[in-house]
């Protein structure tokens, strides 16, 4: 049995214990047309941990990168019960060493891995020669109490704008993924830029997540039924992730994003525990997310370059 087959069975049996971005079906979807695999740390037949990864080959060199729309890809730890804090770290160190050993056998020129925010120990990666960059996302850790959540919004900006558009707009959750993909492309074209994600990719990811009950597309409309803005959110029982957004540049007004996000939070309250705004490191966007009461949440971007030529080619490409 291959690692992927074994991992698929594990995901199916473990269910929500496997985070959304590490689910077998998610990797199948975001890596469609590409190659992905999973490293498994085993003790006999017992699974200690797993780390799915996207891999490819370019310029005659093999590499591992983060899949698109995928905040993190591991490692996932299957902790034994009743571990002391010290033994927990021992377990993580041993498991990561086993996972990285499988990557090393592939003789990769470059490896990039984003860890889940829950991973706080990157020492075994450091010992294996990895470099670390701290990145930030913004999370509302509990969306169950909507009254408390609304009070946590910036009083002068977010609450006022939400109230302003509460009666003059409506939110629907039935937008077709293909229509959303086209709307997303038009949004970027209106800014004079090319959409970095293909319409087929957006359609496929949205359609798969929505059909499984792990995603929604929320669209904001005015009283005439015109589409103002839309967002795609993927979620599991633990956390929702705001992955894609778009707006009509001619109809969009300040406050449309606020009312759309608020309606999404209302819709998801009770379905999942937390809401993740998916970044950003951009200074302007950072405050917008934080003003919803979201907490700055660090996670690790770990990289290792085993071939100086690959590093040089990356710089030339940029």
C-alpha positions in Angstrom: 0.0 0.0 0.0 1.4 3.4 -1.0 1.7 6.3 1.5 -1.1 8.1 -0.3 -3.4 5.2 0.0 -2.7 4.7 3.6 -3.1 8.4 4.3 -6.4 8.5 2.5 -7.7 5.7 4.8 -6.4 7.6 7.8 -8.1 10.8 6.8 -11.4 8.9 6.2 -11.2 7.3 9.6 -9.9 10.3 11.5 -12.4 12.7 10.0 -12.3 16.2 11.5 -9.1 15.3 13.5 -7.2 16.1 10.3 -7.2 19.8 9.5 -8.9 21.0 6.3 -5.7 21.8 4.4 -4.2 18.4 5.2 -7.2 16.4 4.1 -6.5 13.9 1.3 -9.4 15.3 -0.8 -8.1 18.9 -0.4 -4.6 17.9 -1.6 -6.2 16.0 -4.5 -8.2 19.2 -5.4 -5.5 21.9 -5.1 -2.8 19.7 -6.7 -5.0 18.5 -9.6 -2.7 18.1 -12.7 0.3 18.2 -10.5 2.0 15.7 -8.2 1.6 15.4 -4.5 2.6 12.8 -1.9 2.7 12.4 1.8 5.5 11.6 4.2 4.4 9.2 7.0 6.2 8.6 10.3 5.4 5.1 11.5 6.2 3.0 14.6 5.4 -0.4 13.3 1.7 -0.1 12.2 1.1 3.0 14.4 1.0 6.3 12.6 3.0 9.0 14.5 2.6 11.8 12.1 2.1 12.9 8.5 3.1 15.7 6.2 1.5 16.0 2.7 3.4 18.0 0.1 3.3 19.2 -3.5 6.4 18.4 -5.5 7.5 19.2 -8.9 10.5 19.3 -11.2 11.9 22.3 -13.2 15.2 23.0 -14.8 16.1 19.4 -14.1 15.7 19.9 -10.3 13.1 18.5 -7.9 11.4 20.7 -5.3 8.6 20.9 -2.8 6.4 24.0 -2.5 3.1 25.0 -0.8 0.0 24.3 -2.9 -2.1 27.3 -3.9 -4.8 28.4 -1.4 -3.2 26.2 1.2 -2.1 28.0 4.4 -0.3 25.1 5.9 0.6 21.5 5.1 1.9 20.0 8.4 3.3 18.4 10.1 0.3 16.6 11.7 1.1 14.8 15.0 -0.8 11.8 16.3 0.1 12.3 19.9 -0.1 9.4 22.4 -2.3 10.0 25.4 -1.1 11.5 28.6 2.2 12.9 27.3 4.1 15.2 29.7 5.3 18.5 28.1 8.9 17.2 27.9 7.8 13.9 26.3 5.6 15.8 23.9 8.6 17.7 22.5 10.5 14.4 22.3 7.7 12.9 20.3 7.6 15.9 18.0 11.4 15.8 17.4 11.3 12.1 16.7 8.3 12.3 14.3 9.7 15.3 12.3 13.0 13.5 11.9 11.3 10.5 10.4 9.2 12.7 8.1 12.2 14.7 6.9 14.2 11.6 6.3 11.7 10.7 3.6 12.0 14.1 1.9 15.8 13.8 2.0 15.6 10.5 0.1 14.1 12.5 -2.8 17.3 14.6 -3.2 15.3 17.8 -3.4 16.9 21.0 -4.6 14.5 23.1 -2.6 11.8 22.6 0.1 9.2 25.1 1.4 6.8 24.0 4.1 4.3 26.2 6.0 3.4 24.8 9.4 0.0 25.1 11.0 -0.2 27.9 13.7 -0.5 25.1 16.3 3.1 24.0 15.5 5.3 25.9 17.9 8.4 23.7 17.8 10.5 24.0 14.7 13.8 22.9 16.3 13.9 19.5 14.5 13.7 21.4 11.2 16.5 23.7 12.3 18.6 20.7 13.2 18.0 19.4 9.6 19.3 22.7 8.1 16.0 24.6 7.5 15.6 28.3 7.8 12.5 29.9 9.4 10.5 33.0 8.6 7.6 34.0 10.9 4.5 34.9 9.0 1.2 36.1 10.3 -2.5 35.4 9.8 -5.4 36.9 11.7 -7.9 34.8 13.5 -11.1 35.3 15.5 -10.7 32.4 17.9 -14.4 32.0 18.9 -17.3 33.0 16.6 -20.0 31.3 18.7 -21.2 34.4 20.6 -22.3 36.8 17.9 -23.2 39.6 20.2 -19.8 39.6 21.9 -18.2 39.2 18.5 -20.0 42.3 17.1 -19.0 44.3 20.1 -15.3 43.4 19.5 -15.4 45.2 16.1 -13.9 48.6 15.8 -16.8 50.8 17.0 -16.0 53.8 14.7 -15.4 51.9 11.5 -16.7 48.3 11.3 -20.0 48.5 13.3 -21.0 51.8 11.7 -20.5 50.5 8.1 -22.2 47.2 8.8 -25.3 49.1 10.2 -25.2 51.5 7.2 -25.7 48.7 4.6 -27.7 46.2 6.7 -31.0 47.2 5.0 -29.8 48.2 1.5 -27.9 44.9 0.7 -28.6 41.2 0.8 -26.2 38.2 1.0 -26.8 35.0 -0.9 -25.0 31.6 -0.6 -25.9 30.1 -4.0 -23.4 31.6 -6.4 -22.2 29.1 -9.0 -18.4 28.4 -8.7 -17.9 29.1 -12.4 -19.6 32.5 -12.0 -17.4 33.3 -9.0 -14.3 32.4 -10.9 -15.3 34.7 -13.8 -16.1 37.5 -11.3 -12.7 37.0 -9.6 -10.9 37.3 -13.0 -12.8 40.5 -13.9 -11.9 42.0 -10.5 -8.2 41.5 -11.1 -8.5 42.7 -14.8 -10.1 45.9 -13.5 -7.0 46.5 -11.5 -4.8 46.1 -14.5 -3.5 42.8 -13.3 -3.8 39.2 -14.3 -5.5 36.7 -12.0 -2.8 34.4 -10.6 -5.3 31.6 -10.2 -6.8 30.1 -13.3 -10.6 30.0 -13.6 -10.5 26.2 -13.8 -8.6 26.0 -10.5 -10.9 28.4 -8.7 -14.0 26.6 -10.1 -12.6 23.2 -9.1 -11.6 24.2 -5.5 -14.9 26.0 -4.8 -17.1 23.4 -6.3 -15.4 20.5 -4.5 -15.4 22.3 -1.1 -19.1 23.4 -1.4 -20.2 20.0 -2.6 -18.6 18.4 0.4 -20.1 20.9 2.9 -16.7 22.4 3.5 -17.1 25.6 1.6 -19.4 28.5 0.8 -19.5 31.3 -1.7 -21.2 34.4 -0.3 -22.3 37.1 -2.7 -23.4 40.6 -1.8 -26.2 42.3 -3.8 -27.9 45.7 -3.8 -31.6 46.3 -3.9 -31.6 46.0 -7.7 -30.0 42.6 -7.5 -26.6 43.7 -8.8 -23.5 41.8 -7.6 -21.3 44.0 -5.5 -18.8 41.6 -3.9 -18.2 37.9 -3.3 -16.1 35.7 -1.1 -15.1 32.1 -1.0 -14.6 30.5 2.4 -13.5 27.0 3.1 -14.1 25.5 6.5 -14.1 22.5 8.8 -15.5 22.1 12.3 -12.5 23.8 13.8 -11.8 26.8 11.6 -13.1 28.7 8.5 -10.6 30.3 6.1 -11.4 33.3 3.9 -9.5 32.3 0.8 -10.7 34.4 -2.1 -12.6 37.7 -2.5 -13.6 40.0 -5.4 -15.7 43.1 -5.9 -17.2 45.2 -8.7 -14.9 48.3 -9.0 -17.8 50.4 -10.3 -20.4 49.5 -7.7 -18.2 48.7 -4.7 -18.4 51.1 -1.7 -16.6 51.3 1.6 -18.5 49.1 3.9 -19.4 46.4 1.4 -16.6 44.1 2.7 -17.7 44.7 6.3 -21.3 43.7 5.8 -20.3 40.7 3.7 -17.9 39.4 6.3 -20.4 39.9 9.1 -23.1 37.9 7.2 -20.5 35.1 6.6 -19.6 35.1 10.4 -23.3 34.9 11.2 -23.8 32.0 8.8 -20.8 30.1 10.1 -21.4 30.6 13.8 -22.3 27.2 15.2 -20.7 25.4 12.2 -17.1 26.0 13.2 -15.1 27.4 16.1 -12.8 30.0 14.6 -12.5 32.3 11.6 -9.2 32.9 9.8 -8.8 35.9 7.5 -5.8 34.3 5.8 -3.2 37.0 6.4 -2.0 39.4 5.4 1.6 40.6 5.6 0.4 43.7 3.7 0.3 46.8 6.1 -3.1 48.1 4.9 -4.9 44.8 4.9 -3.4 43.8 8.3 -5.4 46.6 10.1 -8.6 45.8 8.2 -8.5 42.2 9.4 -7.4 43.1 12.9 -10.3 45.6 13.3 -12.7 42.8 13.4 -11.3 41.7 16.7 -9.0 39.1 15.0 -5.9 38.1 16.9 -2.5 38.2 15.2 -1.5 34.6 14.9 2.1 33.5 13.9 3.0 30.5 11.9 6.3 29.2 10.5 7.5 29.2 6.9 10.3 26.8 6.7 12.7 26.5 3.8 15.8 24.6 2.8 17.9 25.1 -0.4 20.1 22.1 -1.2 21.2 23.4 -4.6 22.7 26.9 -5.0 21.7 26.8 -8.7 18.0 26.5 -7.7 18.3 29.6 -5.5 20.0 31.5 -8.3 17.3 30.6 -10.8 14.5 31.6 -8.4 16.1 35.1 -8.1 16.4 35.4 -11.9 12.8 34.4 -12.3 11.7 37.1 -9.8 
